[in-house]
Amino acid sequence: QVQLVESGGGLVQAGGSVRLSCAAERSTFLNALMGWFRQTPGKEREFVAASGRTGRTGYADFVKGRFTISREIAENTVYLQMNSLKPEDTGVYYCAASASAWATGSEQYPYWGQGTQVTVSS
């Protein structure tokens, strides 16, 4: 059973920053495609960013230039640094893992964390 443990959400003012963390077992961390998704009010769960096994990273257009995904091997943790936050970034953020080489669809990620709430006030 793959376990993903997220942390780091909270309340932040517009323009502020938050860093989310997702810890995984080492075998999962080293071999999986790691992604971040979010579910904002009234919307379907959507892709935010991903970090592939080979170092490839990718982002949704609405976070490019503001969010950065990174994979810290020594800590078995993937981070999502979120800067210049906007009220529309408010939602539950999920970490996910996949055996695929690359994927942005949530259906391609079988393993999910519990989610962490990020609330951006205006």
Salt bridges, closest charged atoms under 4 A:
GLU46 OE2 - ARG38 NE 2.83
ASP61 OD1 - LYS64 NZ 3.21
ASP89 OD1 - ARG38 NH1 2.82
ASP89 OD2 - ARG66 NH1 2.71
